[in-house]
Amino acid sequence: MQGDIVTDPDEITQLRNIKPGEGFVIVPRALLADFAPRDVNREPELISYDEFEEMFTTFEHTAFRLETRRRYRSDEQSETYHRFVAGLDPEWDLDHPWCRSRREQSALGKRFERVRIMDNPPTMGQRYLLNNAERNNAVGEDTRYLWRADAERLDLPAEDAWLFDSRVIALLHFDADDDITEIELITDPVQVARACQVRDAAWHYATPSRTFAAGVPSAM
C-alpha cells in the first residue's frame, strides 16, 4: 500500500493496536471504493420497519425517494384508495401522524424530495398517488414526476429506495403481490455514489407534480 505518511500527532493518537515498527499512510477513499476486493457473497444488512421509520427523524439534511413501481398493495388496502377508485374525494387527513412528522421535520430545515415514475397510460395506483402528491406537498415534501420512457432514457434503475443525507440507502424489496417484504440498508460508497447520480438526474428532469398532472391523459 502506498500513500502519504501520517505525521499529525492528533491523528496518530487516534490509532489503535499499533505493533512495533509499523508505519501508517493515508489511503484515498476513492482507491478503496474502486479497487478494494468485492465480497460477492455479501449478506444484505436488513433493518426492521421500526428502524426504517426512525430514519425519517434521525437524518440530518435530505431524504430522497425514487418510486418506480406500478402499484403498491399497501395503498390499495387504504380507505383513501377505495374512495379515489369510487370517484370520490380521498379526504386526506393532514393531521395524520405521518403528516405531522413531515411538517415537524421540514420545520427543522430538513428536505424531503420524491420522484415518481409514471406509465403512459397511468395505472390506477399511479393516478391515486398523483392525487396523493397534493397531500405530500402540503406537509413539506417536494414531489415530482417523470414518464417511464424518460426514466428509461436516463437509465434510471427500476428500484424503489430512499437515500438519506447522500450517505445511506434504504432499498425496499417487494414480492410478486407488490407488498414490501424487506428493507435493506446499504452504505457501500460505490452504490451510494451511484444513487446520488440517479437522484441528480431524476430531479433535474422531473416535473413538479401539479404541472405534471395537467399533462396526464384523462382516465376516461
Buried (B, 14 or more C-beta within 10 A) or exposed (E): EEEEEBEEEEEEEEEEEEEEEEEBEEEEEEEEBEEEEEEEEEEEEBBEEEEBEEBBEEBEEBBBBBBBBBBBBEBBEBEBBEBBBEEEEBEBEEEEEBBEBBBEBBEEEBBBBBBBBBEEEBEBBBBBBBBBBBBBBEBBBBBBBBBBEBBEEEEBBEBBBBBBBBBBBBBBBBEEEBEBEEBBBBEBBBBBEEBBEBBEBBBEBBBEBBEBBEEBEEEE
